[in-house]
Structure formats: C-alpha cells, structure tokens
Amino acid sequence: MTTYAIGSVNGDYQALLRLLEKITFNPDVDCLWFSGNLVNGGPDSLAVLRLVKDLGKKAVSVLGDAELYLLQRAAGVAEPNANDTLDEILNAPDRDELLKWLRQRGLIHHDSKRKFTLVHAGIPGAWSFSQALTFACEVESALASNKYQAFMENRRQDQTRWHAKLTGWKRLNFIANAYTLMKYCNEQGKLDFLASGAMQNQVEGLMPWYRQPERGTAHLHILFADDAGFADQPCPGIYPLPAVDKLRVLTVGD
C-alpha cells in the first residue's frame, strides 16, 4: 500500500482526476492524504467533496480555510465572495451529509508509524506536539458539537498572537487561524495574514512559520499546503505540498 499526500485541490476536480491517473491510484490498496482546501476556486467543488468523502478510510483530509469558510456560508453567517464556487454544494441534495462529514474532519493528522504529520497551513512555533494535538481538539470539538453555530458566528481572522491565557472565541479563533491561515510570522510568532508569495519578497522580520527559532515541533516531519508559494530552500522535516494542478504529490510511505 502506498500513501500519497496532496496539496490544495481548490475545487479542481479534473486536475485531481489527472493527478490520480498519473500516480495510478488504486483505492483497494493505496491511501490519499489531503492537506485541506478541497473546495472553492475551481468549478467542481461538489464533485471533489463527494469523491474524497466516498473514499472513506482510504482518504484522510484535514480542514483548511476554504472548508471553514464553506461552513460559515452554510451557517448563514458569511456573505459570498465574487469568486466563490460553493453554491453547488450548498444547494446539493446531500448538502447536510457533506457538511456533517466536514465538521468531523480534524485540523491535524499524525501517523506515528510513518512518522509524518499533516496540517493545512502549519503549527505555531510556540506549541509543543502535545499542545498542538490538544489545541486542535478544542476547535474540532466545537465544530462537531452544539457550539458549532456560535463558533461560526464568532469566527474572526484577526487573532494573530498566541497566549496561554487566551480563552473563549479568541482562543478558538487563534487555533483555527494558525492551522488554516498561517503563512508568515515574525520572530516572536505573531502571524501576518496579508503576507504571501516568495520568502525573498517579504519585508524584513517576516519568515515562514516553520523558520521561527526554537520551534516546538522541529522534530516532526510536517506536510502542509504551500498556498503561500514560499519558494524557500529545503528545510529539515518540512514538506510543502503544491496545489493539485501542479500534478505533483509526495509519497508518505508504502
């Protein structure tokens, strides 16, 4: 059995099919890891969501910012953007089933046998591995529980600093933002949600999240969606995944 890790699909169903054909994916013996952002942008978000869900245990998918935005749209607390391609999901006959499945996805997946950890954006440098798992669980529990609607109503993308004493929605928002939106930060770990693109083009003091000094998860092998396009030199234990239309995957293990 081979496990393949795939970057953001962004609703591009045809690109995903081409990639699966390229790697001769066999659902009877192989497994796929998706790094979130399955939907939005491309024209076939519904088809992508159905395909990944129908793979059952043969697919692992963590949540990205696109999935959280879709859940906000479904909860009626977010207005559509001009480039959204989510209406087909929201109007689908199996809408509720698909959304329930999404709400049960995690923010982090760790395989101790293969020694790889999968997230969408990254893991803050101040967190240890055990903290990363625990904090992710706080958001996952809110999504899967009766707190879901309230969490969607209180979602914000402006919580940029971590502090152990954070509570309530500020705490949940930082955790969710870090796992799904984090790209660049400063040396103290303050997140910058506006910075994107190649590392060499950033203002002084900003660095990719994984280059923060004394990062608490430096011992892990971390797979994540390279939506920023860091164009960075290789970094030990760090595996950026290009978007699915680049037709590249990373083999996690056999």
Buried (B, 14 or more C-beta within 10 A) or exposed (E): EBBBBBBBBBBBBBBBBEBBEEBEBEEEEBBBBBBBBBBBBBEBBBBBBBBBBEBEEBBBBBBBBBBBBBBBBBBEBBEEEEEBBBEBBBEBEBBEEBBEBBBEBBBBBBBEEEEBBBBBBBBBBBBEBEBBBEBBBEBBEBBEEEBBEBBBEBBEBEBBBBEEEBEEBBBBBBBBBBBBBBBBBBEEBEBBBEBBEEBEEBEEEBBBBBBBEEBBBBEBBBBBBBBBBBEBEEBEBBBBBBBBBEBBBBEBBE
